């Protein structure tokens, strides 16, 4: 699963995408919007993307990781649009 979404992201969806009976563990990273950057207050982030290129690049990176580490499954979701402090931007 490699997708851009304007909707809230789901950790459960990513876990389901990479789970398999031979996996002994699942590692999940959730990047969230924080309330500051370089000493300045942040109230929101606005993400835009060229969807076709962004998804293709996410897939390429995932394929490289999977080729380097047989048996590893990779998934990535990224939000687009306006996100507030605490919103998940990437999983």
Helices and strands as residue ranges (DSSP letters): E 2-5, H 11-18, E 31-32, E 36-37, E 40-41, E 44-47, H 51-68, E 76-79, E 81-84, E 88-90
